């Protein structure tokens, strides 16, 4: 398309300036199938971002489409004021998979709302509005979730209903502890946590992403949160694992990101969203009964747990488990990660290729320095699109990390095709 895009002009006229769009000439995606999508001009793309890690099992998955259509033909909405069989069915499966004993599940419509609910539970249970969060973190767009965000690019206000204290550890290769061994890194972060808790009292919870998503797919060494948990337990502080991006087997090695720190056992509260709905609006919270039931006022959810979204979630989760997509993420993700690392060795602006399973970040810097290169990330994003590949970007240092998170059904051939396009895009800058 040449000349102004009429839809883009309408978008700018009626939607907020801060509602970000990718690309110098934004595209409208009209349909998809499997790991591919098409834009309004008919151009086909290999999708390596999946609607921000949401299209987990692929576009237009017949099993999910059929479940949505059949449920919509029966009843679309009733609210949580009535018994909802699909919601109970999905809650039973999520509770069993969570690893949390005597688990209770509450469904929401997004990851933001799930984290907001987790904070409500933790602060009510502990009778405190003090919360620990990780530096470089992101937990959503609501007023309370933004209050936890340790990433300046996604935190538009300093006003907050919470007192948030930030802890080291979410970023392994930057910061004052980057030069340490993994064991010493964990020890230093634990000492930092102990010191922080010595300056305050009554903290409600620590909320942490096992792998920081918006922050650029950064993560601590395995075992950090287990070591943190020992400290938290001594103080009676709850651990909230934000699994909005890491859940459902995306990391390959584990079904949940917290399981990389499994010596501590499951978290007190687990939040999820994104991939479980495969594009349908589902989020949720899992907590042990004592915590979930601590609220002493009435509450409902008008749209959380709706019959249609629950039917989609059930069909999607069934497909994921029956086809061992966690195993596929481990196998194909491992091959893709090694391929991208080999490419990165020969590109001066690549500082690090990191990740787990089908959750991979490529951090770009100005050659010969550790200075972030957001312009390079934007250029690669554009070049990849021109080559027929859609990827994302993020990072705590001026959005200089390429984010790669295809559907978990990705094939080896598609992984190789995407890597080749990325190699050409990286070398083109």
Secondary structure as a PSIPRED ss2 file (coil, helix, strand):
# PSIPRED VFORMAT (PSIPRED V4.0)

   1 X C   1.000  0.000  0.000
   2 X C   1.000  0.000  0.000
   3 X C   1.000  0.000  0.000
   4 X C   1.000  0.000  0.000
   5 X C   1.000  0.000  0.000
   6 X H   0.000  1.000  0.000
   7 X H   0.000  1.000  0.000
   8 X H   0.000  1.000  0.000
   9 X H   0.000  1.000  0.000
  10 X H   0.000  1.000  0.000
  11 X H   0.000  1.000  0.000
  12 X H   0.000  1.000  0.000
  13 X H   0.000  1.000  0.000
  14 X H   0.000  1.000  0.000
  15 X C   1.000  0.000  0.000
  16 X C   1.000  0.000  0.000
  17 X C   1.000  0.000  0.000
  18 X C   1.000  0.000  0.000
  19 X C   1.000  0.000  0.000
  20 X C   1.000  0.000  0.000
  21 X C   1.000  0.000  0.000
  22 X C   1.000  0.000  0.000
  23 X C   1.000  0.000  0.000
  24 X C   1.000  0.000  0.000
  25 X C   1.000  0.000  0.000
  26 X C   1.000  0.000  0.000
  27 X C   1.000  0.000  0.000
  28 X C   1.000  0.000  0.000
  29 X E   0.000  0.000  1.000
  30 X E   0.000  0.000  1.000
  31 X E   0.000  0.000  1.000
  32 X E   0.000  0.000  1.000
  33 X E   0.000  0.000  1.000
  34 X E   0.000  0.000  1.000
  35 X C   1.000  0.000  0.000
  36 X E   0.000  0.000  1.000
  37 X E   0.000  0.000  1.000
  38 X E   0.000  0.000  1.000
  39 X E   0.000  0.000  1.000
  40 X C   1.000  0.000  0.000
  41 X C   1.000  0.000  0.000
  42 X C   1.000  0.000  0.000
  43 X C   1.000  0.000  0.000
  44 X E   0.000  0.000  1.000
  45 X E   0.000  0.000  1.000
  46 X E   0.000  0.000  1.000
  47 X E   0.000  0.000  1.000
  48 X C   1.000  0.000  0.000
  49 X C   1.000  0.000  0.000
  50 X H   0.000  1.000  0.000
  51 X H   0.000  1.000  0.000
  52 X H   0.000  1.000  0.000
  53 X H   0.000  1.000  0.000
  54 X C   1.000  0.000  0.000
  55 X C   1.000  0.000  0.000
  56 X C   1.000  0.000  0.000
  57 X C   1.000  0.000  0.000
  58 X C   1.000  0.000  0.000
  59 X E   0.000  0.000  1.000
  60 X C   1.000  0.000  0.000
  61 X C   1.000  0.000  0.000
  62 X H   0.000  1.000  0.000
  63 X H   0.000  1.000  0.000
  64 X H   0.000  1.000  0.000
  65 X H   0.000  1.000  0.000
  66 X H   0.000  1.000  0.000
  67 X H   0.000  1.000  0.000
  68 X H   0.000  1.000  0.000
  69 X H   0.000  1.000  0.000
  70 X H   0.000  1.000  0.000
  71 X H   0.000  1.000  0.000
  72 X H   0.000  1.000  0.000
  73 X H   0.000  1.000  0.000
  74 X H   0.000  1.000  0.000
  75 X C   1.000  0.000  0.000
  76 X C   1.000  0.000  0.000
  77 X C   1.000  0.000  0.000
  78 X C   1.000  0.000  0.000
  79 X C   1.000  0.000  0.000
  80 X C   1.000  0.000  0.000
  81 X C   1.000  0.000  0.000
  82 X C   1.000  0.000  0.000
  83 X C   1.000  0.000  0.000
  84 X C   1.000  0.000  0.000
  85 X H   0.000  1.000  0.000
  86 X H   0.000  1.000  0.000
  87 X H   0.000  1.000  0.000
  88 X H   0.000  1.000  0.000
  89 X H   0.000  1.000  0.000
  90 X H   0.000  1.000  0.000
  91 X H   0.000  1.000  0.000
  92 X H   0.000  1.000  0.000
  93 X H   0.000  1.000  0.000
  94 X H   0.000  1.000  0.000
  95 X H   0.000  1.000  0.000
  96 X H   0.000  1.000  0.000
  97 X H   0.000  1.000  0.000
  98 X H   0.000  1.000  0.000
  99 X C   1.000  0.000  0.000
 100 X C   1.000  0.000  0.000
 101 X C   1.000  0.000  0.000
 102 X C   1.000  0.000  0.000
 103 X E   0.000  0.000  1.000
 104 X E   0.000  0.000  1.000
 105 X E   0.000  0.000  1.000
 106 X E   0.000  0.000  1.000
 107 X E   0.000  0.000  1.000
 108 X E   0.000  0.000  1.000
 109 X C   1.000  0.000  0.000
 110 X C   1.000  0.000  0.000
 111 X H   0.000  1.000  0.000
 112 X H   0.000  1.000  0.000
 113 X H   0.000  1.000  0.000
 114 X H   0.000  1.000  0.000
 115 X H   0.000  1.000  0.000
 116 X H   0.000  1.000  0.000
 117 X H   0.000  1.000  0.000
 118 X H   0.000  1.000  0.000
 119 X H   0.000  1.000  0.000
 120 X H   0.000  1.000  0.000
 121 X H   0.000  1.000  0.000
 122 X H   0.000  1.000  0.000
 123 X H   0.000  1.000  0.000
 124 X H   0.000  1.000  0.000
 125 X H   0.000  1.000  0.000
 126 X H   0.000  1.000  0.000
 127 X C   1.000  0.000  0.000
 128 X C   1.000  0.000  0.000
 129 X C   1.000  0.000  0.000
 130 X E   0.000  0.000  1.000
 131 X E   0.000  0.000  1.000
 132 X E   0.000  0.000  1.000
 133 X E   0.000  0.000  1.000
 134 X E   0.000  0.000  1.000
 135 X C   1.000  0.000  0.000
 136 X C   1.000  0.000  0.000
 137 X C   1.000  0.000  0.000
 138 X C   1.000  0.000  0.000
 139 X C   1.000  0.000  0.000
 140 X C   1.000  0.000  0.000
 141 X C   1.000  0.000  0.000
 142 X C   1.000  0.000  0.000
 143 X H   0.000  1.000  0.000
 144 X H   0.000  1.000  0.000
 145 X H   0.000  1.000  0.000
 146 X H   0.000  1.000  0.000
 147 X C   1.000  0.000  0.000
 148 X C   1.000  0.000  0.000
 149 X C   1.000  0.000  0.000
 150 X C   1.000  0.000  0.000
 151 X C   1.000  0.000  0.000
 152 X H   0.000  1.000  0.000
 153 X H   0.000  1.000  0.000
 154 X H   0.000  1.000  0.000
 155 X C   1.000  0.000  0.000
 156 X C   1.000  0.000  0.000
 157 X C   1.000  0.000  0.000
 158 X C   1.000  0.000  0.000
 159 X C   1.000  0.000  0.000
 160 X C   1.000  0.000  0.000
 161 X C   1.000  0.000  0.000
 162 X C   1.000  0.000  0.000
 163 X E   0.000  0.000  1.000
 164 X E   0.000  0.000  1.000
 165 X E   0.000  0.000  1.000
 166 X E   0.000  0.000  1.000
 167 X E   0.000  0.000  1.000
 168 X C   1.000  0.000  0.000
 169 X C   1.000  0.000  0.000
 170 X C   1.000  0.000  0.000
 171 X C   1.000  0.000  0.000
 172 X C   1.000  0.000  0.000
 173 X C   1.000  0.000  0.000
 174 X C   1.000  0.000  0.000
 175 X C   1.000  0.000  0.000
 176 X C   1.000  0.000  0.000
 177 X C   1.000  0.000  0.000
 178 X C   1.000  0.000  0.000
 179 X C   1.000  0.000  0.000
 180 X C   1.000  0.000  0.000
 181 X C   1.000  0.000  0.000
 182 X H   0.000  1.000  0.000
 183 X H   0.000  1.000  0.000
 184 X H   0.000  1.000  0.000
 185 X H   0.000  1.000  0.000
 186 X H   0.000  1.000  0.000
 187 X H   0.000  1.000  0.000
 188 X H   0.000  1.000  0.000
 189 X H   0.000  1.000  0.000
 190 X H   0.000  1.000  0.000
 191 X H   0.000  1.000  0.000
 192 X H   0.000  1.000  0.000
 193 X H   0.000  1.000  0.000
 194 X H   0.000  1.000  0.000
 195 X H   0.000  1.000  0.000
 196 X H   0.000  1.000  0.000
 197 X H   0.000  1.000  0.000
 198 X C   1.000  0.000  0.000
 199 X C   1.000  0.000  0.000
 200 X C   1.000  0.000  0.000
 201 X C   1.000  0.000  0.000
 202 X C   1.000  0.000  0.000
 203 X C   1.000  0.000  0.000
 204 X C   1.000  0.000  0.000
 205 X E   0.000  0.000  1.000
 206 X E   0.000  0.000  1.000
 207 X E   0.000  0.000  1.000
 208 X E   0.000  0.000  1.000
 209 X C   1.000  0.000  0.000
 210 X C   1.000  0.000  0.000
 211 X C   1.000  0.000  0.000
 212 X E   0.000  0.000  1.000
 213 X C   1.000  0.000  0.000
 214 X C   1.000  0.000  0.000
 215 X C   1.000  0.000  0.000
 216 X C   1.000  0.000  0.000
 217 X C   1.000  0.000  0.000
 218 X E   0.000  0.000  1.000
 219 X C   1.000  0.000  0.000
 220 X C   1.000  0.000  0.000
 221 X C   1.000  0.000  0.000
 222 X C   1.000  0.000  0.000
 223 X C   1.000  0.000  0.000
 224 X H   0.000  1.000  0.000
 225 X H   0.000  1.000  0.000
 226 X H   0.000  1.000  0.000
 227 X H   0.000  1.000  0.000
 228 X H   0.000  1.000  0.000
 229 X H   0.000  1.000  0.000
 230 X H   0.000  1.000  0.000
 231 X H   0.000  1.000  0.000
 232 X H   0.000  1.000  0.000
 233 X H   0.000  1.000  0.000
 234 X H   0.000  1.000  0.000
 235 X H   0.000  1.000  0.000
 236 X C   1.000  0.000  0.000
 237 X C   1.000  0.000  0.000
 238 X E   0.000  0.000  1.000
 239 X E   0.000  0.000  1.000
 240 X E   0.000  0.000  1.000
 241 X E   0.000  0.000  1.000
 242 X E   0.000  0.000  1.000
 243 X C   1.000  0.000  0.000
 244 X C   1.000  0.000  0.000
 245 X C   1.000  0.000  0.000
 246 X C   1.000  0.000  0.000
 247 X C   1.000  0.000  0.000
 248 X C   1.000  0.000  0.000
 249 X C   1.000  0.000  0.000
 250 X C   1.000  0.000  0.000
 251 X C   1.000  0.000  0.000
 252 X C   1.000  0.000  0.000
 253 X C   1.000  0.000  0.000
 254 X C   1.000  0.000  0.000
 255 X C   1.000  0.000  0.000
 256 X C   1.000  0.000  0.000
 257 X H   0.000  1.000  0.000
 258 X H   0.000  1.000  0.000
 259 X H   0.000  1.000  0.000
 260 X H   0.000  1.000  0.000
 261 X H   0.000  1.000  0.000
 262 X H   0.000  1.000  0.000
 263 X H   0.000  1.000  0.000
 264 X H   0.000  1.000  0.000
 265 X C   1.000  0.000  0.000
 266 X C   1.000  0.000  0.000
 267 X C   1.000  0.000  0.000
 268 X C   1.000  0.000  0.000
 269 X E   0.000  0.000  1.000
 270 X E   0.000  0.000  1.000
 271 X E   0.000  0.000  1.000
 272 X E   0.000  0.000  1.000
 273 X C   1.000  0.000  0.000
 274 X H   0.000  1.000  0.000
 275 X H   0.000  1.000  0.000
 276 X H   0.000  1.000  0.000
 277 X H   0.000  1.000  0.000
 278 X C   1.000  0.000  0.000
 279 X C   1.000  0.000  0.000
 280 X C   1.000  0.000  0.000
 281 X C   1.000  0.000  0.000
 282 X C   1.000  0.000  0.000
 283 X E   0.000  0.000  1.000
 284 X E   0.000  0.000  1.000
 285 X E   0.000  0.000  1.000
 286 X E   0.000  0.000  1.000
 287 X E   0.000  0.000  1.000
 288 X E   0.000  0.000  1.000
 289 X H   0.000  1.000  0.000
 290 X H   0.000  1.000  0.000
 291 X H   0.000  1.000  0.000
 292 X H   0.000  1.000  0.000
 293 X C   1.000  0.000  0.000
 294 X C   1.000  0.000  0.000
 295 X C   1.000  0.000  0.000
 296 X C   1.000  0.000  0.000
 297 X C   1.000  0.000  0.000
 298 X C   1.000  0.000  0.000
 299 X C   1.000  0.000  0.000
 300 X C   1.000  0.000  0.000
 301 X C   1.000  0.000  0.000
 302 X C   1.000  0.000  0.000
 303 X C   1.000  0.000  0.000
 304 X C   1.000  0.000  0.000
 305 X C   1.000  0.000  0.000
 306 X C   1.000  0.000  0.000
 307 X H   0.000  1.000  0.000
 308 X H   0.000  1.000  0.000
 309 X H   0.000  1.000  0.000
 310 X H   0.000  1.000  0.000
 311 X H   0.000  1.000  0.000
 312 X H   0.000  1.000  0.000
 313 X H   0.000  1.000  0.000
 314 X H   0.000  1.000  0.000
 315 X H   0.000  1.000  0.000
 316 X H   0.000  1.000  0.000
 317 X H   0.000  1.000  0.000
 318 X H   0.000  1.000  0.000
 319 X H   0.000  1.000  0.000
 320 X H   0.000  1.000  0.000
 321 X H   0.000  1.000  0.000
 322 X H   0.000  1.000  0.000
 323 X C   1.000  0.000  0.000
 324 X C   1.000  0.000  0.000
 325 X H   0.000  1.000  0.000
 326 X H   0.000  1.000  0.000
 327 X H   0.000  1.000  0.000
 328 X H   0.000  1.000  0.000
 329 X H   0.000  1.000  0.000
 330 X H   0.000  1.000  0.000
 331 X H   0.000  1.000  0.000
 332 X H   0.000  1.000  0.000
 333 X H   0.000  1.000  0.000
 334 X H   0.000  1.000  0.000
 335 X H   0.000  1.000  0.000
 336 X H   0.000  1.000  0.000
 337 X H   0.000  1.000  0.000
 338 X H   0.000  1.000  0.000
 339 X H   0.000  1.000  0.000
 340 X H   0.000  1.000  0.000
 341 X H   0.000  1.000  0.000
 342 X H   0.000  1.000  0.000
 343 X H   0.000  1.000  0.000
 344 X H   0.000  1.000  0.000
 345 X H   0.000  1.000  0.000
 346 X C   1.000  0.000  0.000
 347 X C   1.000  0.000  0.000
 348 X C   1.000  0.000  0.000
 349 X C   1.000  0.000  0.000
 350 X E   0.000  0.000  1.000
 351 X E   0.000  0.000  1.000
 352 X E   0.000  0.000  1.000
 353 X E   0.000  0.000  1.000
 354 X E   0.000  0.000  1.000
 355 X E   0.000  0.000  1.000
 356 X C   1.000  0.000  0.000
 357 X C   1.000  0.000  0.000
 358 X C   1.000  0.000  0.000
 359 X C   1.000  0.000  0.000
 360 X E   0.000  0.000  1.000
 361 X E   0.000  0.000  1.000
 362 X E   0.000  0.000  1.000
 363 X E   0.000  0.000  1.000
 364 X E   0.000  0.000  1.000
 365 X E   0.000  0.000  1.000
 366 X C   1.000  0.000  0.000
 367 X C   1.000  0.000  0.000
 368 X C   1.000  0.000  0.000
 369 X C   1.000  0.000  0.000
 370 X C   1.000  0.000  0.000
 371 X C   1.000  0.000  0.000
 372 X E   0.000  0.000  1.000
 373 X C   1.000  0.000  0.000
 374 X H   0.000  1.000  0.000
 375 X H   0.000  1.000  0.000
 376 X H   0.000  1.000  0.000
 377 X H   0.000  1.000  0.000
 378 X H   0.000  1.000  0.000
 379 X H   0.000  1.000  0.000
 380 X H   0.000  1.000  0.000
 381 X H   0.000  1.000  0.000
 382 X H   0.000  1.000  0.000
 383 X H   0.000  1.000  0.000
 384 X H   0.000  1.000  0.000
 385 X H   0.000  1.000  0.000
 386 X H   0.000  1.000  0.000
 387 X C   1.000  0.000  0.000
 388 X C   1.000  0.000  0.000
 389 X E   0.000  0.000  1.000
 390 X E   0.000  0.000  1.000
 391 X C   1.000  0.000  0.000
 392 X E   0.000  0.000  1.000
 393 X E   0.000  0.000  1.000
 394 X E   0.000  0.000  1.000
 395 X C   1.000  0.000  0.000
 396 X C   1.000  0.000  0.000
 397 X C   1.000  0.000  0.000
 398 X C   1.000  0.000  0.000
 399 X C   1.000  0.000  0.000
 400 X C   1.000  0.000  0.000
 401 X E   0.000  0.000  1.000
 402 X E   0.000  0.000  1.000
 403 X E   0.000  0.000  1.000
 404 X E   0.000  0.000  1.000
 405 X C   1.000  0.000  0.000
 406 X C   1.000  0.000  0.000
 407 X C   1.000  0.000  0.000
 408 X C   1.000  0.000  0.000
 409 X C   1.000  0.000  0.000
 410 X C   1.000  0.000  0.000
 411 X C   1.000  0.000  0.000
 412 X H   0.000  1.000  0.000
 413 X H   0.000  1.000  0.000
 414 X H   0.000  1.000  0.000
 415 X H   0.000  1.000  0.000
 416 X H   0.000  1.000  0.000
 417 X H   0.000  1.000  0.000
 418 X H   0.000  1.000  0.000
 419 X H   0.000  1.000  0.000
 420 X H   0.000  1.000  0.000
 421 X H   0.000  1.000  0.000
 422 X H   0.000  1.000  0.000
 423 X H   0.000  1.000  0.000
 424 X H   0.000  1.000  0.000
 425 X H   0.000  1.000  0.000
 426 X H   0.000  1.000  0.000
 427 X H   0.000  1.000  0.000
 428 X H   0.000  1.000  0.000
 429 X C   1.000  0.000  0.000
